[in-house]
Amino acid sequence: MKSNNELQTVLDEITKMDSNFDTESFIRFCRFLVIPNVLEAIVRCDLKILKDWCYEAPFNVLATPLRQIQEQGLISESRVLDIHNVDVSIASRSTLFSSIDKKKHPGAWLI
């Protein structure tokens, strides 16, 4: 129950900062642009592209196993087949007010 209240609080704060924010549009943006690019960067072990889509902390978490794969000389042969049922389920106020340049990264609320 607490997380639903926190999610709504974060969505309210985002709406205060950006009156044009719409949850459904955000979910579509994530489903068709952000998530495919992040997943594709992960399966290709492409740290440069991954860094373009993530802030430092999530990038470091995602990049660590990818670096290990590269150091061992392994090749990732994963594929993204489909992305569906995307939804906003958790949000945190602690990351909401980090330095976000919404014009440069409109999906920054996510990552």
C-alpha positions in Angstrom: 0.0 0.0 0.0 2.8 2.4 0.8 4.4 2.0 -2.6 1.1 2.9 -4.4 0.9 6.1 -2.3 4.6 6.8 -3.1 4.0 6.2 -6.8 1.0 8.6 -6.8 3.1 11.2 -4.9 5.9 10.9 -7.4 3.4 11.1 -10.4 1.9 14.2 -8.8 5.3 15.8 -8.4 6.2 15.1 -12.0 2.8 16.6 -13.1 3.6 19.7 -11.0 7.0 20.0 -12.8 5.6 19.2 -16.3 1.9 19.9 -16.7 1.9 18.0 -20.0 3.0 14.7 -18.4 0.7 11.8 -19.1 1.3 8.4 -17.7 0.0 6.5 -20.8 2.2 8.6 -23.1 5.2 8.0 -20.8 4.5 4.2 -20.8 4.3 4.2 -24.7 7.6 6.3 -24.8 9.3 3.7 -22.5 7.9 0.7 -24.4 8.8 1.8 -27.9 11.9 3.9 -27.3 13.7 3.7 -23.9 13.3 0.0 -23.0 14.2 -1.4 -26.5 17.3 0.8 -26.7 18.5 -0.1 -23.2 17.8 -3.8 -23.7 19.5 -3.8 -27.1 22.5 -2.1 -25.6 22.6 -4.8 -22.9 22.3 -7.8 -25.3 25.0 -6.3 -27.6 27.2 -5.4 -24.6 27.3 -1.9 -26.1 28.5 0.2 -23.1 28.6 3.4 -25.1 24.9 3.2 -26.1 23.9 2.0 -22.6 25.7 5.0 -21.1 23.7 7.3 -23.4 20.5 6.0 -21.9 21.3 5.7 -18.2 22.4 7.9 -15.4 25.6 6.8 -13.6 24.3 4.6 -10.9 22.0 2.4 -13.1 24.7 2.3 -15.8 27.2 1.0 -13.3 24.9 -1.7 -12.2 24.0 -2.8 -15.7 27.6 -2.4 -17.1 29.4 -4.6 -14.5 28.3 -8.0 -15.8 28.7 -6.7 -19.4 32.3 -5.8 -18.7 32.9 -9.2 -17.2 31.5 -10.8 -20.3 33.9 -8.7 -22.5 36.9 -9.3 -20.2 36.4 -13.1 -20.5 36.2 -12.8 -24.3 32.6 -14.1 -24.4 30.0 -13.1 -26.9 26.4 -12.4 -26.0 23.9 -14.0 -28.4 20.8 -12.9 -26.7 17.9 -11.4 -28.5 14.9 -9.2 -27.5 11.8 -10.8 -29.0 9.0 -8.7 -27.6 8.2 -6.0 -25.1 4.7 -5.9 -23.8 2.7 -5.2 -20.6 4.8 -2.2 -19.7 3.5 -0.4 -16.7 4.7 2.1 -14.0 4.7 0.1 -10.8 7.3 1.8 -8.5 8.7 5.3 -8.2 10.9 7.0 -5.6 11.0 10.6 -4.6 14.7 10.2 -3.7 15.6 9.9 -7.4 12.9 12.2 -8.8 14.8 15.4 -7.9 18.2 14.4 -9.1 19.6 16.6 -11.9 17.3 15.8 -14.8 17.6 17.6 -18.0 14.1 16.8 -19.4 14.9 18.3 -22.8 17.9 16.1 -23.3 16.4 13.0 -21.7 12.6 13.0 -21.7 12.6 9.4 -20.4 14.8 10.3 -17.4 12.0 9.8 -15.0 12.5 6.1 -15.6 16.2 5.4 -15.6 
